[in-house]
């Protein structure tokens, strides 16, 4: 396998720098420093080429992403987080899918546009950011006009995000935790809170508040926050951060979808769904702080 499957003569400097960040790999905050182009595997479990589990229009995303044609989702296998409650554990942890080239990824992007999707939604993209940027660059040369969505768990390096500036129109990060001990216990990422807050600041710096056209998002920041039992996620602190340090107009989806998946059923802290009151209080607080709360 060559050190880089991209054409260095035709790609932008940012794409080349992203690719260089994989060898040794410092793409994400784990800094595994393995040489992925030599088949060395780090925490995410993926080499230099992305593994895709599915491609297609998705109508279960936020309404501002779905529109009439659906969100054009590309689900990537592997993940840089180790969430014990992952609802997509077969994709993220077991890495179900097929390896693709950059050209095949670019073709998949254009295929979703041709299908009539409203955007191109890269799900769990952090560990394959170089291939995504290269594929976007290639697809744009062939007529891509749809907004791109970076649908991430929120454990992202600011340095990598800076290199993605201009490739991504809509950032949609999770904000999972404010407590390091909880982040370590549930996702094997004790530094998640500070990494996540810095990443969200950089994302907002690049794209600003969420903007809509005819009810569909075109650019901006959209936060996902999953309410956990016993306020383990720190919902109120996250809402305060967004309102006070990002923007009082931040759009947030306060999510009620948590259920004990993967290894969570045997974990006493998260072996139940949040109560109606736990979810209601988080949403109410976000509204009181002035955030744009999706229904």
C-alpha positions in Angstrom: 0.0 0.0 0.0 1.3 3.4 -0.9 1.8 6.2 1.7 -0.9 8.3 0.1 -3.6 7.3 -2.4 -4.4 11.0 -3.2 -2.9 12.8 -6.1 -0.7 15.4 -4.5 -0.5 17.4 -7.7 -4.2 18.0 -7.8 -5.3 18.1 -4.2 -5.3 21.2 -2.0 -2.7 21.8 0.7 -5.3 21.2 3.4 -6.1 17.7 2.0 -2.4 16.8 1.9 -1.9 18.0 5.5 -4.9 16.0 6.7 -3.4 12.9 5.0 -0.1 13.6 6.6 -1.8 13.7 10.0 -2.5 9.9 9.6 1.2 9.0 9.4 1.8 8.9 12.3 -1.9 9.4 13.2 -2.7 12.5 15.2 -6.1 13.2 13.6 -8.0 12.9 16.8 -7.3 13.7 20.5 -6.1 10.1 21.1 -2.9 10.7 19.2 -2.3 7.0 18.6 0.6 7.8 16.4 0.3 4.7 14.3 1.2 4.7 10.6 -2.2 4.0 9.1 -0.9 3.9 5.5 1.3 0.9 6.6 -1.7 -1.0 7.9 -1.1 0.0 11.5 -4.4 0.2 13.5 -5.1 2.6 16.3 -8.1 3.0 18.7 -10.6 3.6 15.8 -9.7 0.3 14.2 -9.6 1.6 10.7 -6.6 1.9 8.3 -6.0 4.7 5.8 -9.0 3.9 3.6 -12.6 4.4 5.0 -14.9 1.5 5.7 -18.6 2.3 4.9 -21.5 0.4 6.4 -24.3 2.0 4.4 -25.1 4.8 2.0 -28.6 6.2 1.4 -31.3 8.8 2.1 -32.2 8.9 5.8 -35.5 10.3 7.0 -35.0 9.8 10.7 -32.6 12.7 11.2 -33.5 16.1 12.5 -36.3 17.7 10.3 -34.0 20.6 9.3 -31.7 18.0 7.7 -34.4 15.8 6.1 -36.5 18.1 4.0 -38.3 16.4 1.2 -35.5 14.2 -0.2 -34.0 13.0 3.0 -30.5 13.4 4.4 -27.9 11.7 2.3 -26.1 9.6 4.9 -22.8 7.8 4.7 -22.2 5.7 7.8 -18.5 5.0 8.5 -17.3 2.0 10.5 -15.0 2.5 13.4 -15.0 5.3 16.0 -12.6 7.2 18.2 -14.9 6.8 21.2 -15.6 3.7 23.3 -19.2 4.4 24.4 -20.5 1.4 26.3 -24.1 2.4 25.4 -23.5 2.8 21.6 -26.7 2.2 19.6 -24.6 1.5 16.4 -22.1 -0.8 18.1 -22.0 -3.2 15.2 -20.8 -0.3 13.0 -18.7 1.6 15.5 -17.1 -1.2 17.6 -17.5 -4.3 15.4 -16.7 -2.2 12.3 -19.2 -3.8 10.0 -18.8 -2.5 6.4 -16.8 -2.5 3.2 -13.6 -0.6 2.5 -13.8 2.0 -0.3 -11.5 4.2 -2.3 -11.6 8.0 -2.4 -13.1 7.7 -5.9 -15.8 5.4 -4.7 -16.6 7.7 -1.8 -16.8 10.6 -4.2 -19.2 8.6 -6.5 -21.3 7.8 -3.5 -21.6 11.5 -2.6 -22.7 12.4 -6.1 -25.1 9.5 -6.2 -26.9 10.9 -3.1 -27.1 14.3 -4.8 -28.6 12.7 -7.9 -31.1 10.8 -5.8 -32.5 14.1 -4.5 -31.1 14.3 -1.0 -30.9 17.6 0.8 -27.3 17.3 2.0 -24.4 14.9 2.4 -24.3 13.6 5.9 -21.0 12.0 7.0 -21.8 9.9 10.1 -18.8 9.2 12.5 -16.3 11.0 10.3 -13.5 12.0 12.7 -11.1 9.1 12.0 -11.5 9.3 8.2 -11.5 13.1 7.8 -8.7 13.0 5.1 -10.6 10.7 2.8 -13.8 12.7 3.3 -12.0 16.0 2.4 -10.4 14.4 -0.6 -13.8 13.0 -1.8 -15.6 16.3 -1.2 -12.9 18.0 -3.3 -13.3 15.5 -6.1 -17.1 15.6 -6.0 -17.1 19.4 -6.1 -15.1 19.3 -9.3 -17.8 17.0 -10.7 -20.8 19.1 -9.7 -21.5 18.7 -6.0 -23.6 21.6 -4.7 -25.2 20.1 -1.6 -24.3 21.2 1.9 -22.0 18.8 3.7 -22.7 17.7 7.3 -20.0 16.6 9.8 -22.1 14.3 12.1 -19.6 13.6 14.9 -19.4 12.3 18.4 -17.7 15.5 19.3 -14.3 14.1 20.2 -12.5 16.2 17.6 -9.1 17.9 17.5 -9.1 21.6 16.8 -6.1 21.2 14.5 -8.0 18.7 12.3 -11.1 20.9 12.3 -9.1 23.9 11.2 -7.9 21.9 8.2 -11.5 21.0 7.4 -12.5 24.6 7.2 -14.2 25.2 3.8 -15.1 21.5 3.3 -17.9 21.4 5.9 -21.1 23.5 5.8 -22.9 22.1 8.8 -21.3 20.8 11.9 -23.4 18.5 14.0 -21.4 17.3 17.0 -22.6 15.5 20.1 -22.1 17.1 23.4 -22.0 14.1 25.7 -20.5 15.0 29.0 -19.2 17.7 31.3 -17.6 15.4 33.9 -14.3 13.7 33.1 -15.0 10.7 35.4 -18.3 10.0 33.6 -16.6 10.4 30.2 -13.9 7.9 31.2 -16.4 5.4 32.6 -18.8 5.5 29.7 -16.7 6.4 26.7 -13.1 5.7 27.7 -12.3 9.4 27.1 -11.5 11.3 30.3 -10.5 14.4 28.5 -13.8 14.5 26.5 -15.3 17.6 28.2 -12.4 20.0 27.5 -11.8 18.5 24.0 -15.5 18.8 23.1 -15.9 22.3 24.3 -12.9 23.5 22.3 -14.1 21.6 19.2 -17.5 23.2 19.4 -16.0 26.6 19.7 -13.9 26.0 16.5 -16.9 24.6 14.7 -19.0 27.7 15.5 -16.1 30.0 14.5 -16.1 28.4 11.1 -19.9 28.2 10.3 -21.8 30.3 12.8 -25.3 29.7 13.9 -27.6 27.4 12.0 -29.2 28.9 8.9 -32.2 27.6 7.1 -33.7 28.0 3.6 -37.3 26.8 3.2 -37.0 25.0 6.5 -33.8 23.1 5.6 -30.4 23.7 7.0 -27.8 25.2 4.7 -24.9 26.1 7.0 -24.1 26.4 10.7 -23.8 24.6 14.0 -26.4 22.1 15.2 -25.8 20.5 18.6 -27.0 17.0 19.6 -27.3 16.3 23.3 -28.5 13.0 24.5 -30.1 13.1 28.0 -28.8 10.4 30.2 -30.3 9.1 33.5 -29.4 10.9 36.7 -28.1 13.9 34.7 -24.9 11.9 34.0 -24.4 13.9 30.9 -24.5 17.3 32.7 -27.3 18.6 30.5 -27.7 21.9 32.4 -24.0 22.7 32.3 -23.8 22.0 28.6 -26.8 24.3 27.9 -25.1 27.0 30.0 -21.9 26.7 27.9 -23.8 27.0 24.7 -25.8 30.0 25.7 -22.9 31.8 27.4 -19.8 30.9 25.4 -21.1 29.9 21.9 -24.2 31.8 21.0 -27.7 32.4 22.6 -29.1 31.5 19.2 -27.4 28.0 19.1 -29.7 25.3 17.7 -29.8 22.2 19.9 -31.6 18.9 19.7 -32.2 17.7 23.3 -32.6 14.0 22.5 -34.8 11.5 24.4 -33.6 8.4 22.5 -31.3 7.0 25.1 -31.9 3.3 25.9 -29.6 0.7 27.4 -27.8 -0.7 24.3 -24.6 -2.7 23.9 -23.0 -3.1 27.4 -25.3 -0.6 29.1 -27.9 -3.0 30.4 -25.4 -4.4 32.9 -24.2 -0.9 34.1 -26.2 0.2 37.1 -25.9 3.9 36.3 -27.4 3.7 32.8 -29.4 0.6 32.7 -32.7 2.5 32.3 -34.1 5.1 30.1 -34.3 8.7 31.3 -37.6 9.6 32.9 -40.1 12.0 31.2 -39.3 14.6 33.8 -35.5 14.3 33.3 -36.0 15.0 29.6 -38.6 17.7 30.1 -36.5 19.6 32.6 -33.5 19.6 30.2 -35.6 20.9 27.3 -37.3 23.5 29.5 -33.9 24.8 30.7 -32.6 25.1 27.1 -35.7 27.1 26.2 -35.3 29.3 29.2 -31.7 30.0 28.3 -32.9 31.2 24.8 -31.5 28.4 22.7 -33.2 27.3 19.5 -34.5 23.9 20.7 -35.7 21.6 18.0 -39.0 19.9 18.6 
